[in-house]
Amino acid sequence: MSMAFVLFVSACAPSVAEYRTVARQAILEPDYRDIVIPPNIAPLNFCIKEDGRAFVAIFTSARGKSMAIRSRSGIIRIPLRRWQKFIHPCAGASFTIDVFVQDSSRLWHKYESITNSVSHQPIDSHLAYRLINPGYVLWWDLGIYQRDLTTFRERAIFTNRLTKRNCMNCHAFCQNDPAQMIFHMRAEFGGTILIQNDEVKKVDTGTAYTMSAGVYPCWHPDGKHIAFSVNKIFQNFHTHRDKSTYVFDTASDLIIYDIENNQITTSPGVSTKRLENLPTWHPNGRDLYFISAPAYVTNTAYETVKYDLMHTTFDVITNEWGDIEPVITARECGKSITFPKVSPDGRFLMFTMSDYGYFTIYTRSSDLWLYDMARKKYDELAVNSDDVDSYHSWSSDGHWFVFSSKRKDGLCARPYFSYLDDDGRASKPFLLPQKNPAYYDTYLLNYNIPELIRGPVETGHWEIARKAVGDALAVAFDSTVNVDALSGASKIVADAVSRPYH
C-alpha cells in the first residue's frame, strides 16, 4: 500500500489525513457502483461494508462540484437538497465516489474510485406497485402503493383495509398516465376499478360468453379500449425452493373492452383451444402482441408448457381482427416467452424468457430479453442474475425500465432500474434507493408489478373505496361474434386438483 494525503471537505473545517490506498473498490450495499442513474433520482444512500471506526464518502462531479458525507456507522445518508444540487448539473456527465475508512489504529484507507454516469433523460417521477407478503396464506393485508422516485415519499393508492381485506391485483396504466388506471378486486366486492381523470367506475367484465372476467390487462393508446386475457387459473405448491409455486391456466382467451360503449368483443382467432394470454399493444394502436401455448391437457407435466410470442392486429374503429402469426416460437428458442411489453417508440419489445410456463415470478430461470422490431432479432439483456428477473415496465421515453428481481435473497421481489441506450444496450441495474440503506434487510414484502408513471395518482382513497364497495356495472358482449368459437364459454376443468388462484 502506498501512503498519501487527502483533503476532506465538509460543512465543518477541512482536515488533512494520511491514508493508504487499497487496490479495490469498497463494498457498498446496495451496490451503487458503475451504474447509470437518471438526474432526478432520490439520493443513493448506501452502507460501506468494510470494517472501520469512521467513514467518509467524497462525491466529485466531472463538472467540478463535490460534497463529502461523514459517518461513524458506515451508513452514508445524503441530505435531499444537497444531493439535488449536486446531481442535477451532472446530467449527461459522470461523478466519482471516493470511499475512505479509518481503522482501529486511526489510519485511513482509501479505496479505488467508483465512477457512475448520469443520463440526460430523467425517469418517470413515480413508481406504482402492489405490496404483498411472499407467503401465499398471508396475502390478505395488501395494497397498491406509489413511490416518488425523486424523494423517499411513499403513499397508498388503495389498500384492502376498507374492502374486508379482499384481494386486489393487476393494476395497469394507459401509457404511464397516472390519471388513467385500472385494477381488479377479487372475492367479496369483486370487480374492476376503472379510474379516468378522477372519475371512478366499477365494472364487471365477466359475461355468459367468456370463461372469466378480464384478468391481465393492457390499455390501448387511445385510452378508450383495454385488451384483457380471460383465464381459468390454478396453482400447484411445491416444497422445493426452486419450484415453490406454479401458477398455470387450464384455458385462456383474449378480449377487447370498449370503455365508451361498455362492450366486450373477441375473435375466433384469439379464442381457440390454445392458451392465448397477456396481450400488449404496440404504440401505433393497431398491432397487438400476446403469448400462446398448446391447449391444456389434464395432468400435463408443467415443465413441458411453453409459450410462443404471437402477433395480430385489431382496428378499434371497425372491430376487425387481422391474421394470427408467430413472432418467436418456443420451438425456436427452446424456452417459454411471457410478459411482452413494447417500448413507447415501438422499436423494441421486452419480454421474459424462462424454462416453462408464463407466471415467472416464482421461476428462477426467468430472465429479461429484448426483441429488436426492425432487425427481427432478440438478445438477452445484461441485467439478469441467477435468481428471478421478471416483470418489467417501460418509462414513458423508452430509455428507462424497471423490473422485479429476487437476486438479493431469493425470496422477496425488489424493483431494479436500468438505462437502455439507442442501440438496445442495458446498463447495470440499481436497486430502488431508500432513506435507510439497510431497509431491505428487514422489509419482507414483495414489490409486485412495478409500473412507472409520469406523476402521482391523485384520486383519493375514499373516492375509490366508495365505488369499490358498490355494485359493478355489467358489460355487454358483442353479439356479432361467433360465441361457439370461444374456448372457455362455460368450461370448468372438474378434475383440476389445485386451488383457484386469487
C-alpha positions in Angstrom: 0.0 0.0 0.0 1.2 3.5 -0.8 0.9 6.5 1.5 -0.7 9.7 0.5 -2.7 12.7 1.9 -6.3 13.7 1.4 -8.3 16.8 2.0 -11.7 16.1 3.4 -14.2 18.9 2.5 -17.3 19.2 4.7 -19.6 21.7 6.3 -17.0 21.8 9.1 -13.4 22.8 8.8 -11.4 20.8 6.3 -9.0 18.3 7.7 -5.9 16.5 6.3 -5.3 12.9 7.0 -2.7 10.4 5.9 -4.0 7.3 4.2 -3.1 4.1 2.5 -4.5 3.0 -0.8 -6.5 -0.2 -1.2 -6.3 -1.9 -4.7 -10.1 -2.5 -5.0 -13.4 -0.7 -4.7 -15.1 -0.6 -1.3 -18.1 -2.9 -1.0 -21.3 -0.9 -0.9 -24.8 -2.1 0.0 -26.9 -1.6 -2.1 -24.3 -1.9 -4.9 -24.3 1.6 -6.4 -21.1 1.1 -8.3 -20.5 1.5 -12.1 -24.1 2.3 -12.8 -26.1 4.8 -14.9 -28.7 6.8 -13.0 -31.3 9.4 -14.0 -30.7 13.1 -12.9 -33.9 13.1 -10.9 -33.5 10.0 -8.8 -33.6 10.2 -5.0 -30.2 10.2 -3.1 -28.3 6.9 -3.5 -27.8 6.2 0.2 -25.7 3.3 0.9 -23.8 1.4 3.6 -20.0 0.9 3.4 -19.5 -2.8 4.1 -15.9 -2.5 5.4 -14.6 -2.7 8.9 -13.8 0.6 10.4 -14.4 3.2 13.1 -15.1 6.2 10.8 -16.1 6.6 7.2 -16.1 9.3 4.6 -17.5 9.3 1.1 -16.5 12.1 -1.2 -18.6 12.7 -4.3 -17.0 14.6 -7.1 -18.7 15.5 -10.4 -17.0 15.7 -13.8 -18.1 19.4 -13.8 -16.1 20.2 -10.6 -18.7 20.1 -7.8 -18.0 18.0 -4.7 -19.5 17.0 -1.4 -18.3 14.9 1.5 -20.5 12.8 3.8 -19.1 11.5 7.1 -20.3 8.6 9.1 -19.4 6.7 12.3 -21.5 3.6 11.3 -20.7 3.3 7.6 -24.2 4.4 6.7 -24.0 7.2 4.1 -27.1 9.3 4.1 -27.2 12.2 1.7 -29.5 15.1 2.5 -32.0 15.5 -0.3 -31.3 19.2 -1.1 -27.5 18.6 -1.2 -28.0 15.6 -3.4 -30.2 17.6 -5.8 -27.8 20.5 -6.1 -25.0 18.0 -6.8 -26.7 15.6 -9.2 -28.8 17.8 -11.4 -25.8 19.5 -13.0 -24.3 16.1 -13.7 -26.9 15.2 -16.3 -25.1 13.9 -19.4 -21.8 13.5 -17.4 -20.4 11.4 -14.6 -19.3 11.6 -11.0 -16.9 9.6 -8.7 -17.3 8.3 -5.2 -14.1 8.1 -3.2 -14.5 6.0 0.0 -12.2 6.4 3.0 -12.3 4.1 6.0 -10.5 4.7 9.3 -9.3 1.5 11.1 -9.0 0.9 14.8 -5.5 2.4 14.8 -6.9 5.6 13.3 -5.1 5.1 10.0 -7.2 6.0 6.9 -7.6 3.7 3.9 -8.7 4.9 0.5 -10.4 2.5 -1.9 -10.4 2.7 -5.7 -12.7 5.4 -7.1 -16.2 4.4 -8.2 -17.5 6.1 -11.3 -21.2 6.4 -12.1 -22.8 8.1 -15.1 -25.9 10.4 -15.1 -28.1 10.2 -18.2 -29.6 13.2 -19.9 -33.0 11.5 -19.7 -34.9 11.7 -16.4 -37.0 8.8 -15.3 -40.8 9.0 -14.9 -41.3 10.5 -11.4 -43.3 7.8 -9.8 -43.4 4.0 -9.4 -46.7 2.1 -8.6 -46.6 -1.4 -7.2 -48.5 -3.8 -5.0 -47.0 -4.7 -1.7 -47.8 -8.3 -0.7 -46.4 -10.9 1.6 -44.3 -13.6 -0.1 -46.3 -16.3 1.7 -49.4 -17.4 -0.1 -51.5 -17.7 3.0 -50.6 -14.2 4.2 -51.9 -12.2 1.2 -54.9 -10.6 3.0 -53.1 -7.5 4.1 -52.1 -5.7 0.9 -52.4 -2.6 -1.1 -51.3 -0.7 -4.2 -48.8 2.0 -3.4 -46.8 4.7 -5.2 -43.4 6.0 -4.5 -42.0 9.3 -5.6 -38.7 8.4 -7.2 -37.3 11.9 -6.8 -37.7 11.7 -3.0 -38.4 8.9 -0.5 -42.1 9.6 -0.1 -44.4 6.5 -0.4 -48.2 6.6 -0.1 -51.1 4.2 -0.7 -53.2 4.5 -3.9 -55.6 2.0 -2.3 -55.4 -0.8 0.3 -57.8 -3.6 1.1 -58.5 -2.4 4.7 -61.7 -0.8 3.6 -62.9 -3.8 1.5 -62.7 -6.6 4.1 -59.2 -7.5 3.1 -60.1 -8.9 -0.2 -57.5 -9.5 -3.0 -56.6 -6.7 -5.4 -54.2 -7.1 -8.3 -53.2 -6.4 -11.9 -53.0 -2.6 -11.8 -52.2 -1.0 -15.1 -51.9 2.5 -16.6 -52.5 4.0 -20.0 -49.1 5.0 -21.4 -47.7 5.8 -18.0 -50.6 8.2 -17.3 -51.4 8.3 -13.5 -54.9 9.7 -14.3 -55.9 6.5 -16.3 -55.6 3.4 -14.2 -57.4 0.1 -13.6 -57.0 -2.7 -11.1 -59.1 -5.8 -10.1 -60.7 -6.8 -6.9 -61.4 -10.4 -6.2 -63.6 -12.3 -3.8 -66.0 -10.0 -1.9 -66.6 -6.7 -3.7 -65.2 -8.3 -6.9 -64.9 -6.2 -10.0 -62.6 -4.0 -12.0 -61.9 -0.5 -10.8 -61.5 2.0 -13.7 -60.1 5.4 -13.0 -60.1 8.1 -15.7 -59.3 11.7 -14.8 -60.6 11.3 -11.2 -63.9 9.6 -12.3 -64.0 6.2 -10.7 -66.2 3.3 -12.0 -66.5 -0.3 -11.0 -67.3 -2.7 -13.9 -67.9 -6.4 -14.1 -66.1 -7.6 -17.3 -67.4 -11.2 -16.9 -70.1 -12.3 -19.3 -72.0 -15.5 -20.0 -69.9 -16.0 -23.1 -66.4 -15.7 -21.5 -64.7 -18.0 -19.1 -64.0 -15.3 -16.6 -63.8 -11.6 -16.1 -60.8 -9.8 -17.6 -57.6 -10.8 -15.9 -54.3 -9.5 -17.4 -54.8 -6.0 -19.0 -53.2 -3.7 -21.4 -54.6 -0.2 -22.2 -54.9 0.8 -25.8 -53.0 4.1 -26.6 -56.4 5.9 -27.2 -57.4 5.4 -23.6 -60.8 4.1 -24.7 -60.1 0.4 -25.1 -58.4 -2.3 -22.9 -57.2 -5.7 -24.1 -57.6 -8.4 -21.5 -57.0 -12.1 -21.2 -59.7 -14.2 -19.7 -58.3 -17.2 -17.7 -59.0 -20.2 -15.7 -56.1 -20.0 -13.3 -54.9 -22.6 -10.8 -51.8 -23.2 -8.6 -49.6 -26.1 -7.6 -47.5 -25.9 -4.5 -44.0 -27.5 -4.1 -41.7 -27.9 -1.1 -38.6 -27.5 -3.3 -37.1 -24.0 -3.1 -36.7 -23.7 -6.9 -40.3 -24.7 -7.5 -42.2 -23.3 -4.6 -45.4 -22.3 -6.6 -46.5 -23.0 -10.1 -49.3 -20.8 -11.5 -50.9 -22.2 -14.7 -54.0 -21.9 -16.9 -56.4 -24.6 -18.0 -57.9 -22.2 -20.5 -57.4 -18.6 -21.6 -58.5 -16.3 -24.4 -58.2 -12.6 -25.4 -60.9 -10.0 -25.3 -61.1 -6.2 -26.0 -63.1 -3.9 -23.8 -64.6 -0.8 -25.4 -64.9 1.6 -22.4 -67.2 4.2 -24.0 -69.7 1.5 -25.3 -69.2 -0.7 -22.3 -68.9 -3.7 -24.6 -66.5 -6.7 -24.9 -65.6 -8.3 -28.2 -63.2 -11.0 -29.3 -62.4 -13.2 -32.3 -62.3 -16.9 -33.0 -58.6 -16.4 -33.9 -57.7 -15.4 -30.3 -60.4 -17.6 -28.6 -59.2 -21.0 -29.5 -58.4 -24.2 -27.6 -54.8 -22.9 -27.3 -53.9 -20.8 -24.3 -53.9 -17.1 -25.5 -52.7 -14.8 -22.8 -51.0 -11.5 -21.8 -52.0 -9.1 -24.6 -49.9 -6.0 -25.2 -50.4 -3.1 -27.6 -47.9 -1.5 -30.0 -47.9 2.3 -29.6 -49.4 2.5 -33.1 -52.7 1.2 -31.6 -53.1 -1.4 -34.3 -50.6 -4.2 -33.7 -51.4 -6.5 -30.8 -48.9 -9.0 -29.3 -49.7 -11.8 -27.0 -48.4 -15.2 -25.9 -49.9 -18.6 -26.7 -49.3 -22.2 -25.7 -50.9 -25.5 -26.8 -54.3 -26.5 -25.3 -54.2 -27.7 -21.7 -54.3 -31.4 -21.2 -55.1 -32.8 -17.8 -52.0 -33.8 -15.7 -49.7 -32.1 -18.3 -46.1 -32.0 -16.9 -45.6 -28.3 -16.2 -42.0 -28.3 -17.4 -43.3 -29.0 -20.9 -45.7 -26.0 -21.1 -44.0 -23.3 -23.2 -45.5 -20.2 -24.7 -44.9 -18.6 -28.1 -44.8 -14.8 -28.8 -47.6 -14.1 -31.3 -48.9 -11.1 -33.3 -52.2 -9.9 -34.7 -53.9 -6.6 -35.5 -57.1 -5.1 -34.3 -58.9 -2.0 -35.6 -60.7 -0.2 -32.8 -63.0 1.6 -35.3 -64.3 -1.4 -37.2 -63.6 -4.1 -34.6 -61.8 -6.1 -37.3 -59.1 -8.5 -36.4 -56.0 -9.5 -38.6 -54.3 -12.7 -39.1 -52.5 -14.6 -36.3 -48.8 -15.1 -36.8 -45.9 -16.2 -34.7 -43.0 -13.8 -33.9 -40.8 -16.1 -31.7 -41.8 -19.7 -31.1 -40.9 -21.8 -28.1 -39.6 -24.5 -30.5 -37.2 -21.9 -32.0 -35.8 -20.6 -28.7 -36.2 -23.7 -26.5 -37.8 -21.6 -23.8 -41.2 -20.1 -22.8 -41.9 -16.5 -23.5 -44.0 -14.2 -21.3 -44.8 -10.6 -20.3 -44.2 -9.0 -23.7 -44.0 -5.1 -23.5 -43.4 -2.9 -26.5 -41.3 0.2 -26.0 -43.0 3.6 -26.3 -41.3 4.4 -29.6 -42.2 0.9 -31.0 -38.6 0.0 -31.6 -38.2 -2.8 -29.0 -40.3 -5.5 -27.4 -39.0 -6.6 -24.0 -40.1 -10.0 -22.7 -39.3 -12.6 -20.0 -38.0 -16.0 -21.0 -38.0 -19.0 -18.7 -37.8 -22.8 -18.8 -41.6 -23.2 -18.7 -44.9 -21.5 -18.1 -45.9 -17.8 -18.1 -46.2 -16.8 -14.4 -42.5 -16.4 -13.9 -42.3 -14.5 -10.6 -41.6 -17.9 -8.9 -39.3 -19.3 -11.6 -35.6 -18.9 -11.0 -34.8 -19.5 -14.7 -36.7 -16.3 -15.8 -34.6 -13.6 -17.5 -35.2 -10.5 -19.5 -34.7 -10.4 -23.3 -35.1 -7.7 -25.9 -36.5 -8.1 -29.4 -35.4 -5.6 -32.0 -38.6 -5.0 -34.1 -36.7 -3.7 -37.1 -33.9 -6.3 -37.1 -36.3 -9.1 -36.0 -33.6 -10.4 -33.7 -33.6 -10.9 -29.9 -30.9 -10.9 -27.3 -30.6 -11.5 -23.6 -30.3 -8.2 -21.6 -27.2 -7.7 -19.5 -29.3 -7.2 -16.3 -30.0 -10.7 -15.3 -29.0 -12.6 -12.2 -29.0 -16.2 -11.0 -32.4 -15.7 -9.5 -35.8 -14.4 -10.6 -35.7 -11.5 -13.0 -39.2 -10.9 -14.3 -42.0 -8.4 -14.6 -40.9 -5.2 -16.2 -42.3 -1.9 -17.4 -41.0 1.0 -19.6 -40.6 4.6 -18.7 -42.5 6.9 -21.0 -39.4 7.9 -23.0 -38.3 4.3 -23.6 -34.8 4.9 -22.1 -35.5 3.6 -18.6 -37.2 0.4 -17.5 -37.9 -1.2 -14.1 -38.1 -4.9 -13.3 -38.7 -7.2 -10.4 -35.8 -9.3 -9.2 -35.3 -11.7 -6.2 -31.5 -11.6 -6.6 -30.9 -10.2 -3.1 -32.4 -13.0 -1.0 -34.2 -15.4 -3.4 -37.5 -14.6 -1.5 -38.6 -11.0 -2.0 -39.1 -9.2 -5.3 -37.4 -5.8 -5.3 -37.6 -3.1 -8.1 -34.4 -2.5 -10.1 -33.8 0.1 -12.7 -31.7 0.1 -15.9 -31.0 2.6 -18.7 -31.4 1.4 -22.3 -29.3 3.2 -24.9 -30.1 3.8 -28.5 -28.5 0.6 -29.5 -30.5 -1.5 -27.1 -27.7 -2.0 -24.5 -28.9 -2.0 -20.9 -26.8 -0.6 -18.1 -26.0 -2.4 -14.8 -29.3 -2.3 -12.8 -29.6 -0.5 -9.5 -32.0 -1.1 -6.6 -34.7 1.4 -5.7 -33.0 3.8 -3.2 -34.3 4.1 0.3 -33.7 6.7 3.0 -32.3 3.9 5.2 -29.9 1.8 3.0 -30.4 -1.2 5.3 -34.2 -1.0 4.6 -34.3 -4.2 2.5 -32.6 -6.3 5.2 -35.7 -6.4 7.3 -38.5 -5.4 4.9 -40.2 -8.7 3.9 -42.9 -7.7 1.4 -42.8 -8.2 -2.4 -42.9 -5.3 -4.7 -45.3 -6.7 -7.2 -46.0 -5.4 -10.7 -43.8 -2.3 -10.7 -45.2 0.3 -13.1 -43.5 3.6 -14.0 -45.9 6.6 -14.2 -45.4 10.2 -15.1 -46.7 11.6 -11.8 -48.7 10.6 -8.7 -52.2 9.1 -8.8 -54.3 11.9 -7.3 -57.6 10.1 -7.0 -58.4 9.9 -3.3 -58.5 6.7 -1.2 -62.1 7.3 -0.1 -63.3 8.1 -3.7 -62.1 4.7 -4.7 -63.5 3.0 -1.7 -67.0 4.3 -2.2 -67.1 2.7 -5.7 -65.2 -0.4 -4.6 -67.9 -1.5 -2.1 -70.8 -0.7 -4.5 -72.3 -2.7 -7.3 -70.4 -3.3 -10.5 -71.7 -2.2 -13.9 -72.2 -5.2 -16.1 -70.6 -5.1 -19.5 -72.3 -6.3 -22.8 -70.9 -8.9 -25.1 -70.6 -8.2 -28.8 -73.5 -10.1 -30.4 -71.8 -10.3 -33.8 -69.1 -12.7 -32.5 -69.4 -16.4 -33.1 -69.5 -17.4 -29.5 -69.3 -21.1 -30.4 -65.6 -20.4 -31.2 -64.9 -19.3 -27.6 -62.8 -21.9 -26.0 -64.0 -21.3 -22.4 -67.5 -20.0 -22.6 -68.6 -22.4 -19.9 -65.5 -24.6 -19.5 -64.7 -25.9 -16.0 -62.0 -28.4 -15.5 -63.6 -30.7 -13.0 -60.5 -32.8 -12.4 -58.1 -30.0 -11.6 -56.6 -30.7 -8.2 -55.1 -27.3 -7.4 -56.7 -24.4 -5.6 -58.1 -21.5 -7.7 -55.7 -18.5 -7.8 -56.9 -15.2 -6.4 
